[in-house]
Amino acid sequence: MSGTGLRYLLIILIVFSAHAALADIYKCVDADGTITYSDTGCPEGAQTVEKKPEINAAETQKKLPRVPLKDRLNRLLAVDRHPVRISPRVVLGVYGVMSLFCFIATYRDKRKSMTRQWRTPERTLHLLELLGGWPGGLVAQQIFRHKTKKVSYQLIFWSIVALHGLAWADVLRDFAMSRAVMDFVRRMI
């Protein structure tokens, strides 16, 4: 049987076994005191001690107060809920460390490209740039003349730089763009 056939068989078995799992359970005690459990009822001569009805997941859920989706999203998107508490020194430190990592990764990639070894994937370099290492990536590109002519790489790189620029513009304008987007989302709800 092929792998696809086995998958379908497994799905069918799971679907049909789920129905069997939703049965009443009887606890039976025989005349000699032996306890047995059954889903079809107690045998003759046995006494039913306990019957647990079929469990319905909808009935067992705790009844939580219903809060409208609009109110939940408004609470989540509230500006005062997430105050900015990041020090500028921390941000500059992250940029510095990530720039160093990105510089080293670009250097290693250039060195391996010259010796025809296994290279650092571009998505790894872009991830480091996105996490704040784009200044180190830019410096490494210029010093090592690496990835400066590859248009697809440069397009993604400068998109990441523009994204960081937009983020900093939003920070310097006291999050005016973010508030506008949040207001738009609130109105759409």
MDAnalysis code that builds the backbone (N, CA, C; Angstrom):
import MDAnalysis as mda
import numpy as np

u = mda.Universe.empty(567, n_residues=189, atom_resindex=np.repeat(np.arange(189), 3), trajectory=True)
u.add_TopologyAttr("name", ["N", "CA", "C"] * 189)
u.add_TopologyAttr("resid", np.arange(1, 190))
u.add_TopologyAttr("resname", ["MET", "SER", "GLY", "THR", "GLY", "LEU", "ARG", "TYR", "LEU", "LEU", "ILE", "ILE", "LEU", "ILE", "VAL", "PHE", "SER", "ALA", "HIS", "ALA", "ALA", "LEU", "ALA", "ASP", "ILE", "TYR", "LYS", "CYS", "VAL", "ASP", "ALA", "ASP", "GLY", "THR", "ILE", "THR", "TYR", "SER", "ASP", "THR", "GLY", "CYS", "PRO", "GLU", "GLY", "ALA", "GLN", "THR", "VAL", "GLU", "LYS", "LYS", "PRO", "GLU", "ILE", "ASN", "ALA", "ALA", "GLU", "THR", "GLN", "LYS", "LYS", "LEU", "PRO", "ARG", "VAL", "PRO", "LEU", "LYS", "ASP", "ARG", "LEU", "ASN", "ARG", "LEU", "LEU", "ALA", "VAL", "ASP", "ARG", "HIS", "PRO", "VAL", "ARG", "ILE", "SER", "PRO", "ARG", "VAL", "VAL", "LEU", "GLY", "VAL", "TYR", "GLY", "VAL", "MET", "SER", "LEU", "PHE", "CYS", "PHE", "ILE", "ALA", "THR", "TYR", "ARG", "ASP", "LYS", "ARG", "LYS", "SER", "MET", "THR", "ARG", "GLN", "TRP", "ARG", "THR", "PRO", "GLU", "ARG", "THR", "LEU", "HIS", "LEU", "LEU", "GLU", "LEU", "LEU", "GLY", "GLY", "TRP", "PRO", "GLY", "GLY", "LEU", "VAL", "ALA", "GLN", "GLN", "ILE", "PHE", "ARG", "HIS", "LYS", "THR", "LYS", "LYS", "VAL", "SER", "TYR", "GLN", "LEU", "ILE", "PHE", "TRP", "SER", "ILE", "VAL", "ALA", "LEU", "HIS", "GLY", "LEU", "ALA", "TRP", "ALA", "ASP", "VAL", "LEU", "ARG", "ASP", "PHE", "ALA", "MET", "SER", "ARG", "ALA", "VAL", "MET", "ASP", "PHE", "VAL", "ARG", "ARG", "MET", "ILE"])
u.atoms.positions = np.array([
    [0.852, -1.176, 0.000],
    [0.000, 0.000, 0.000],
    [0.896, 1.236, 0.000],
    [0.519, 2.234, -0.778],
    [1.350, 3.432, -0.884],
    [1.193, 4.302, 0.369],
    [2.079, 5.286, 0.478],
    [2.038, 6.184, 1.631],
    [0.745, 6.987, 1.685],
    [0.224, 7.382, 0.510],
    [-1.025, 8.135, 0.476],
    [-2.189, 7.278, 0.932],
    [-2.211, 6.015, 0.490],
    [-3.270, 5.095, 0.899],
    [-3.267, 4.861, 2.397],
    [-2.065, 4.743, 2.971],
    [-1.961, 4.566, 4.421],
    [-2.479, 5.787, 5.170],
    [-2.224, 6.967, 4.624],
    [-2.710, 8.188, 5.269],
    [-4.229, 8.212, 5.297],
    [-4.840, 7.882, 4.138],
    [-6.305, 7.875, 4.084],
    [-6.888, 6.832, 5.029],
    [-6.272, 5.653, 5.092],
    [-6.736, 4.607, 5.986],
    [-6.652, 5.070, 7.442],
    [-5.548, 5.733, 7.788],
    [-5.379, 6.240, 9.149],
    [-6.439, 7.291, 9.476],
    [-6.730, 8.168, 8.530],
    [-7.754, 9.200, 8.752],
    [-9.118, 8.555, 8.963],
    [-9.441, 7.558, 8.167],
    [-10.733, 6.870, 8.300],
    [-10.826, 6.184, 9.662],
    [-9.749, 5.526, 10.083],
    [-9.761, 4.864, 11.383],
    [-9.938, 5.854, 12.528],
    [-9.300, 6.983, 12.424],
    [-9.417, 7.998, 13.476],
    [-10.844, 8.529, 13.541],
    [-11.441, 8.787, 12.376],
    [-12.805, 9.317, 12.352],
    [-13.778, 8.335, 12.977],
    [-13.675, 7.038, 12.613],
    [-14.614, 6.059, 13.146],
    [-14.324, 5.706, 14.602],
    [-13.080, 5.756, 15.015],
    [-12.780, 5.447, 16.415],
    [-13.180, 6.594, 17.336],
    [-13.256, 7.799, 16.809],
    [-13.680, 8.928, 17.630],
    [-15.132, 8.753, 18.060],
    [-15.962, 8.181, 17.203],
    [-17.358, 7.948, 17.564],
    [-17.456, 6.901, 18.675],
    [-16.621, 5.886, 18.602],
    [-16.656, 4.841, 19.629],
    [-16.200, 5.377, 20.980],
    [-15.381, 6.388, 20.969],
    [-14.885, 6.945, 22.218],
    [-15.956, 7.755, 22.944],
    [-17.020, 8.125, 22.246],
    [-18.071, 8.926, 22.851],
    [-19.256, 8.052, 23.265],
    [-19.035, 7.061, 24.094],
    [-20.104, 6.167, 24.534],
    [-20.277, 6.277, 26.040],
    [-21.483, 5.860, 26.519],
    [-21.721, 5.808, 27.953],
    [-20.834, 4.724, 28.566],
    [-20.367, 4.956, 29.777],
    [-19.514, 3.979, 30.460],
    [-20.245, 3.520, 31.721],
    [-20.364, 2.192, 31.843],
    [-21.047, 1.589, 32.996],
    [-20.015, 0.934, 33.908],
    [-20.153, 1.142, 35.199],
    [-19.329, 0.457, 36.198],
    [-20.228, -0.606, 36.830],
    [-19.818, -1.881, 36.673],
    [-20.651, -3.006, 37.111],
    [-19.932, -3.794, 38.205],
    [-20.717, -4.310, 39.159],
    [-20.180, -5.147, 40.227],
    [-20.913, -6.484, 40.176],
    [-20.125, -7.589, 40.044],
    [-20.697, -8.943, 40.038],
    [-21.070, -9.348, 41.463],
    [-21.707, -10.521, 41.575],
    [-22.109, -11.050, 42.884],
    [-20.906, -11.317, 43.774],
    [-19.751, -11.676, 43.175],
    [-18.559, -11.950, 43.987],
    [-17.720, -10.694, 44.243],
    [-18.193, -9.498, 43.788],
    [-17.500, -8.250, 44.084],
    [-16.535, -7.789, 43.002],
    [-16.470, -8.497, 41.879],
    [-15.572, -8.107, 40.793],
    [-16.155, -6.888, 40.068],
    [-15.306, -5.884, 39.867],
    [-15.737, -4.657, 39.193],
    [-15.317, -4.741, 37.731],
    [-16.256, -4.475, 36.845],
    [-15.978, -4.436, 35.406],
    [-16.552, -3.146, 34.843],
    [-15.982, -2.729, 33.719],
    [-16.451, -1.534, 33.026],
    [-16.917, -1.949, 31.637],
    [-17.983, -1.326, 31.174],
    [-18.542, -1.699, 29.877],
    [-19.184, -0.473, 29.246],
    [-19.219, -0.490, 27.918],
    [-19.911, 0.586, 27.224],
    [-21.271, 0.129, 26.687],
    [-21.620, -1.143, 26.931],
    [-22.897, -1.672, 26.452],
    [-23.869, -1.979, 27.586],
    [-23.506, -1.730, 28.796],
    [-24.366, -2.038, 29.931],
    [-23.799, -3.203, 30.718],
    [-24.368, -3.474, 31.884],
    [-23.861, -4.538, 32.744],
    [-24.438, -5.891, 32.309],
    [-23.637, -6.971, 32.441],
    [-24.145, -8.302, 32.103],
    [-25.189, -8.757, 33.135],
    [-25.884, -9.847, 32.805],
    [-26.907, -10.366, 33.726],
    [-26.263, -10.773, 35.040],
    [-26.928, -10.484, 36.121],
    [-26.439, -10.856, 37.439],
    [-25.516, -9.811, 38.050],
    [-25.150, -8.786, 37.276],
    [-24.280, -7.728, 37.793],
    [-25.114, -6.494, 38.089],
    [-24.658, -5.742, 39.044],
    [-25.379, -4.557, 39.451],
    [-24.682, -3.325, 38.891],
    [-25.456, -2.380, 38.348],
    [-24.894, -1.133, 37.858],
    [-24.632, -0.221, 39.044],
    [-23.363, 0.089, 39.264],
    [-22.981, 0.948, 40.376],
    [-22.965, 2.406, 39.937],
    [-22.460, 2.644, 38.741],
    [-22.306, 4.011, 38.281],
    [-22.405, 4.033, 36.772],
    [-23.045, 5.055, 36.253],
    [-23.120, 5.238, 34.810],
    [-22.645, 6.652, 34.516],
    [-21.572, 6.734, 33.740],
    [-21.077, 8.046, 33.346],
    [-21.582, 8.308, 31.939],
    [-22.342, 9.374, 31.760],
    [-22.892, 9.638, 30.427],
    [-21.809, 10.097, 29.467],
    [-22.171, 10.035, 28.210],
    [-21.276, 10.487, 27.146],
    [-20.890, 11.934, 27.424],
    [-19.613, 12.224, 27.251],
    [-19.114, 13.566, 27.546],
    [-19.237, 14.403, 26.289],
    [-19.895, 15.513, 26.416],
    [-20.038, 16.436, 25.306],
    [-19.094, 17.601, 25.566],
    [-18.177, 17.823, 24.644],
    [-17.157, 18.853, 24.850],
    [-17.787, 20.239, 24.989],
    [-18.874, 20.483, 24.280],
    [-19.504, 21.799, 24.358],
    [-20.089, 22.041, 25.742],
    [-20.581, 20.997, 26.402],
    [-21.174, 21.156, 27.722],
    [-20.127, 21.282, 28.824],
    [-18.957, 20.686, 28.598],
    [-17.949, 20.674, 29.655],
    [-17.110, 21.942, 29.697],
    [-17.177, 22.742, 28.649],
    [-16.383, 23.966, 28.675],
    [-16.919, 24.900, 29.744],
    [-15.995, 25.587, 30.379],
    [-16.395, 26.548, 31.396],
    [-17.133, 27.695, 30.730],
    [-18.137, 28.144, 31.388],
    [-18.914, 29.263, 30.868],
    [-18.185, 30.558, 31.204],
    [-17.523, 31.112, 30.206],
    [-16.824, 32.375, 30.381],
    [-17.744, 33.503, 29.948],
    [-17.586, 34.657, 30.547],
    [-18.426, 35.775, 30.113],
    [-18.119, 36.111, 28.655],
    [-19.146, 36.349, 27.892],
    [-18.982, 36.655, 26.479],
    [-18.576, 38.115, 26.328],
    [-17.375, 38.333, 25.835],
    [-16.892, 39.677, 25.566],
    [-16.865, 39.829, 24.055],
    [-17.514, 40.840, 23.530],
    [-17.540, 41.014, 22.076],
    [-16.134, 41.142, 21.505],
    [-15.987, 40.654, 20.284],
    [-14.691, 40.680, 19.607],
    [-14.153, 42.098, 19.505],
    [-15.022, 43.043, 19.234],
    [-14.599, 44.432, 19.099],
    [-13.948, 44.931, 20.391],
    [-14.547, 44.596, 21.540],
    [-13.983, 45.024, 22.824],
    [-12.647, 44.346, 23.105],
    [-12.548, 43.061, 22.760],
    [-11.278, 42.351, 22.984],
    [-10.166, 42.945, 22.132],
    [-10.457, 43.254, 20.861],
    [-9.436, 43.836, 19.987],
    [-9.075, 45.245, 20.430],
    [-10.068, 46.015, 20.860],
    [-9.762, 47.362, 21.350],
    [-8.853, 47.317, 22.572],
    [-9.098, 46.350, 23.467],
    [-8.246, 46.205, 24.644],
    [-6.830, 45.803, 24.228],
    [-6.735, 44.935, 23.232],
    [-5.427, 44.485, 22.763],
    [-4.656, 45.603, 22.080],
    [-5.361, 46.433, 21.324],
    [-4.710, 47.481, 20.546],
    [-4.573, 48.802, 21.299],
    [-4.979, 48.844, 22.545],
    [-4.910, 50.083, 23.310],
    [-3.470, 50.564, 23.418],
    [-3.275, 51.851, 23.173],
    [-1.923, 52.423, 23.178],
    [-1.313, 52.358, 24.563],
    [-2.097, 52.617, 25.601],
    [-1.542, 52.652, 26.950],
    [-1.269, 51.253, 27.499],
    [-1.710, 50.213, 26.798],
    [-1.483, 48.850, 27.265],
    [-0.025, 48.437, 27.096],
    [0.629, 48.935, 26.070],
    [2.004, 48.548, 25.767],
    [2.910, 49.776, 25.776],
    [3.245, 50.278, 26.937],
    [4.120, 51.456, 26.969],
    [5.537, 51.084, 26.516],
    [6.182, 52.027, 25.860],
    [7.539, 51.804, 25.366],
    [8.507, 51.968, 26.532],
    [9.244, 50.920, 26.833],
    [10.185, 50.959, 27.953],
    [11.573, 50.508, 27.519],
    [11.904, 50.710, 26.263],
    [13.198, 50.268, 25.760],
    [14.137, 51.464, 25.735],
    [15.256, 51.291, 26.373],
    [16.255, 52.348, 26.447],
    [16.941, 52.514, 25.090],
    [17.285, 53.753, 24.719],
    [18.036, 53.962, 23.472],
    [19.379, 53.228, 23.473],
    [19.969, 53.080, 24.637],
    [21.244, 52.355, 24.715],
    [21.058, 50.892, 24.337],
    [19.942, 50.313, 24.759],
    [19.663, 48.913, 24.420],
    [19.489, 48.770, 22.914],
    [18.743, 49.695, 22.310],
    [18.512, 49.639, 20.861],
    [19.839, 49.780, 20.115],
    [20.660, 50.735, 20.517],
    [21.963, 50.910, 19.862],
    [22.856, 49.684, 20.082],
    [22.770, 49.090, 21.257],
    [23.543, 47.871, 21.518],
    [23.105, 46.728, 20.616],
    [21.785, 46.568, 20.434],
    [21.278, 45.512, 19.544],
    [21.740, 45.768, 18.123],
    [21.632, 47.020, 17.660],
    [22.111, 47.347, 16.319],
    [23.603, 47.053, 16.177],
    [24.372, 47.397, 17.206],
    [25.819, 47.154, 17.138],
    [26.157, 45.675, 17.097],
    [25.551, 44.890, 17.967],
    [25.839, 43.444, 18.014],
    [25.382, 42.772, 16.730],
    [24.166, 43.101, 16.279],
    [23.662, 42.465, 15.059],
    [24.477, 42.902, 13.842],
    [24.949, 44.155, 13.839],
    [25.800, 44.616, 12.742],
    [27.112, 43.847, 12.714],
    [27.665, 43.586, 13.881],
    [28.895, 42.790, 13.952],
    [28.668, 41.383, 13.427],
    [27.558, 40.747, 13.864],
    [27.235, 39.403, 13.364],
    [27.057, 39.408, 11.851],
    [26.334, 40.407, 11.337],
    [26.084, 40.475, 9.900],
    [27.383, 40.741, 9.131],
    [28.255, 41.584, 9.667],
    [29.551, 41.853, 9.041],
    [30.373, 40.565, 8.944],
    [30.434, 39.827, 10.045],
    [31.208, 38.569, 10.065],
    [30.589, 37.545, 9.116],
    [29.267, 37.447, 9.095],
    [28.610, 36.484, 8.209],
    [28.858, 36.833, 6.745],
    [28.834, 38.124, 6.410],
    [29.106, 38.543, 5.033],
    [30.557, 38.279, 4.674],
    [31.486, 38.522, 5.601],
    [32.907, 38.226, 5.368],
    [33.113, 36.737, 5.113],
    [32.501, 35.893, 5.955],
    [32.646, 34.445, 5.784],
    [32.053, 33.990, 4.460],
    [30.924, 34.577, 4.077],
    [30.307, 34.214, 2.810],
    [31.206, 34.600, 1.632],
    [31.818, 35.759, 1.693],
    [32.734, 36.204, 0.627],
    [33.950, 35.287, 0.552],
    [34.517, 34.957, 1.721],
    [35.691, 34.078, 1.748],
    [35.352, 32.702, 1.179],
    [34.188, 32.157, 1.551],
    [33.798, 30.841, 1.046],
    [33.452, 30.883, -0.432],
    [32.951, 32.020, -0.923],
    [32.649, 32.110, -2.353],
    [33.932, 32.094, -3.180],
    [35.008, 32.636, -2.626],
    [36.281, 32.638, -3.357],
    [36.924, 31.257, -3.372],
    [36.698, 30.442, -2.347],
    [37.285, 29.098, -2.289],
    [36.299, 28.013, -2.730],
    [35.129, 28.446, -3.243],
    [34.091, 27.536, -3.746],
    [33.644, 26.514, -2.708],
    [33.416, 26.987, -1.482],
    [32.909, 26.130, -0.409],
    [31.421, 26.404, -0.210],
    [30.823, 25.628, 0.695],
    [29.417, 25.813, 1.043],
    [29.239, 27.182, 1.682],
    [28.268, 27.955, 1.168],
    [28.150, 29.353, 1.571],
    [26.985, 29.598, 2.508],
    [26.984, 30.782, 3.093],
    [25.887, 31.211, 3.957],
    [24.674, 31.530, 3.079],
    [23.508, 30.967, 3.389],
    [22.323, 31.279, 2.580],
    [21.967, 32.766, 2.660],
    [21.445, 33.279, 1.562],
    [21.068, 34.694, 1.535],
    [19.988, 35.005, 2.556],
    [19.084, 34.067, 2.782],
    [18.012, 34.337, 3.757],
    [18.582, 34.525, 5.166],
    [19.714, 33.884, 5.466],
    [20.353, 34.088, 6.767],
    [20.922, 35.500, 6.863],
    [21.563, 35.936, 5.788],
    [22.099, 37.302, 5.776],
    [20.962, 38.323, 5.898],
    [19.867, 38.075, 5.180],
    [18.727, 38.999, 5.251],
    [18.086, 38.994, 6.638],
    [18.038, 37.843, 7.281],
    [17.484, 37.780, 8.635],
    [18.336, 38.609, 9.594],
    [19.651, 38.476, 9.492],
    [20.534, 39.276, 10.341],
    [20.349, 40.769, 10.074],
    [20.164, 41.124, 8.805],
    [19.929, 42.528, 8.461],
    [18.604, 43.008, 9.044],
    [17.575, 42.173, 8.937],
    [16.259, 42.536, 9.446],
    [16.263, 42.716, 10.958],
    [17.068, 41.933, 11.656],
    [17.146, 42.010, 13.118],
    [18.019, 43.164, 13.595],
    [18.451, 44.039, 12.681],
    [19.195, 45.237, 13.070],
    [20.616, 45.254, 12.572],
    [21.038, 44.271, 11.812],
    [22.421, 44.212, 11.362],
    [22.674, 44.831, 10.002],
    [21.708, 45.558, 9.470],
    [21.901, 46.111, 8.132],
    [23.065, 47.095, 8.035],
    [23.386, 47.900, 9.077],
    [24.568, 48.765, 8.914],
    [25.854, 47.959, 8.733],
    [26.000, 46.874, 9.498],
    [27.186, 46.021, 9.337],
    [27.196, 45.337, 7.981],
    [26.013, 44.946, 7.498],
    [25.922, 44.340, 6.169],
    [26.315, 45.319, 5.078],
    [25.882, 46.562, 5.219],
    [26.220, 47.584, 4.228],
    [27.716, 47.847, 4.199],
    [28.317, 47.972, 5.385],
    [29.768, 48.205, 5.459],
    [30.526, 47.015, 4.861],
    [30.100, 45.793, 5.195],
    [30.770, 44.601, 4.665],
    [30.620, 44.515, 3.147],
    [29.460, 44.879, 2.618],
    [29.284, 44.854, 1.162],
    [30.266, 45.793, 0.483],
    [30.469, 46.952, 1.069],
    [31.358, 47.936, 0.452],
    [32.835, 47.564, 0.620],
    [33.213, 47.063, 1.768],
    [34.613, 46.717, 2.012],
    [35.027, 45.498, 1.185],
    [34.182, 44.459, 1.195],
    [34.544, 43.204, 0.537],
    [34.029, 43.123, -0.900],
    [33.291, 44.145, -1.366],
    [32.695, 44.151, -2.705],
    [31.922, 42.850, -2.932],
    [31.057, 42.555, -1.978],
    [30.308, 41.296, -2.000],
    [28.813, 41.584, -2.104],
    [28.160, 40.942, -3.061],
    [26.709, 41.043, -3.292],
    [26.291, 42.455, -3.692],
    [27.202, 43.250, -4.234],
    [26.851, 44.615, -4.608],
    [26.192, 44.686, -5.982],
    [26.395, 43.688, -6.824],
    [25.830, 43.710, -8.176],
    [24.646, 42.773, -8.346],
    [24.343, 41.977, -7.333],
    [23.226, 41.044, -7.435],
    [21.936, 41.806, -7.134],
    [21.132, 42.016, -8.165],
    [19.955, 42.880, -8.064],
    [18.933, 42.329, -7.073],
    [18.670, 41.023, -7.095],
    [17.657, 40.461, -6.194],
    [18.072, 40.636, -4.732],
    [19.355, 40.473, -4.458],
    [19.834, 40.654, -3.088],
    [19.721, 42.115, -2.674],
    [20.142, 43.010, -3.557],
    [20.112, 44.438, -3.243],
    [18.685, 44.945, -3.064],
    [17.738, 44.397, -3.827],
    [16.343, 44.798, -3.691],
    [15.816, 44.454, -2.299],
    [16.082, 43.253, -1.839],
    [15.634, 42.849, -0.512],
    [16.387, 43.631, 0.565],
    [17.694, 43.810, 0.371],
    [18.495, 44.543, 1.358],
    [17.958, 45.964, 1.551],
    [17.731, 46.694, 0.448],
    [17.281, 48.074, 0.572],
    [15.825, 48.153, 1.042],
    [15.048, 47.102, 0.810],
    [13.692, 47.044, 1.378],
    [13.773, 46.938, 2.908],
    [14.726, 46.147, 3.390],
    [14.928, 46.019, 4.839],
    [15.383, 47.347, 5.437],
    [16.284, 48.038, 4.735],
    [16.743, 49.348, 5.214],
    [15.571, 50.331, 5.257],
    [14.722, 50.302, 4.219],
    [13.551, 51.191, 4.186],
    [12.582, 50.857, 5.314],
    [12.409, 49.580, 5.607],
    [11.538, 49.168, 6.709],
    [12.059, 49.699, 8.042],
    [13.367, 49.609, 8.252],
    [13.956, 50.175, 9.471],
    [13.783, 51.691, 9.504],
    [13.923, 52.333, 8.351],
    [13.720, 53.781, 8.281],
    [12.292, 54.170, 8.642],
    [11.319, 53.405, 8.150],
    [9.920, 53.671, 8.498],
    [9.678, 53.474, 9.995],
    [10.275, 52.446, 10.537],
    [10.104, 52.193, 11.971],
    [10.680, 53.342, 12.791],
    [11.864, 53.811, 12.411],
    [12.462, 54.916, 13.156],
    [11.690, 56.211, 12.952],
    [11.157, 56.422, 11.756],
    [10.334, 57.614, 11.529],
    [9.093, 57.574, 12.419],
    [8.524, 56.398, 12.580],
    [7.355, 56.242, 13.450],
    [7.726, 56.518, 14.905],
    [8.890, 56.039, 15.325],
    [9.337, 56.281, 16.706],
    [9.571, 57.775, 16.924],
    [10.221, 58.415, 15.979],
    [10.524, 59.844, 16.128],
    [9.270, 60.713, 16.043],
    [8.226, 60.227, 15.381],
    [6.962, 60.983, 15.296],
    [5.990, 60.539, 16.376],
    [6.508, 59.948, 17.450],
    [5.713, 59.513, 18.596],
    [4.634, 58.503, 18.181],
    [5.025, 57.561, 17.324],
    [4.175, 56.444, 16.902],
    [2.890, 56.904, 16.216],
    [2.953, 58.012, 15.482],
    [1.763, 58.533, 14.803],
    [1.271, 57.560, 13.736],
    [2.187, 56.961, 12.978],
    [1.761, 56.015, 11.931],
    [1.140, 54.762, 12.543],
    [1.721, 54.265, 13.617],
    [1.175, 53.077, 14.269],
    [-0.215, 53.359, 14.818],
    [-0.393, 54.521, 15.404],
    [-1.714, 54.879, 15.927],
    [-2.737, 54.980, 14.808],
    [-2.308, 55.545, 13.667],
    [-3.226, 55.667, 12.533],
    [-3.651, 54.286, 12.035],
    [-2.699, 53.361, 11.974],
    [-3.034, 51.999, 11.545],
    [-3.970, 51.347, 12.555],
    [-3.696, 51.513, 13.851],
    [-4.563, 50.924, 14.879],
    [-5.959, 51.531, 14.830],
    [-6.062, 52.840, 14.596],
    [-7.375, 53.467, 14.468],
    [-8.124, 52.925, 13.269],
    [-7.402, 52.712, 12.165],
    [-8.026, 52.140, 10.972],
    [-8.558, 50.736, 11.259],
    [-7.761, 49.932, 11.961],
    [-8.196, 48.572, 12.299],
    [-9.413, 48.620, 13.214],
    [-9.426, 49.531, 14.168],
    [-10.591, 49.648, 15.074],
    [-11.856, 50.026, 14.310],
    [-11.720, 50.936, 13.325],
    [-12.884, 51.329, 12.555],
    [-13.399, 50.211, 11.660],
    [-12.498, 49.353, 11.219],
    [-12.896, 48.240, 10.348],
    [-13.633, 47.150, 11.115],
    [-13.439, 47.106, 12.424],
    [-14.051, 46.038, 13.225],
    [-15.513, 46.315, 13.454],
])
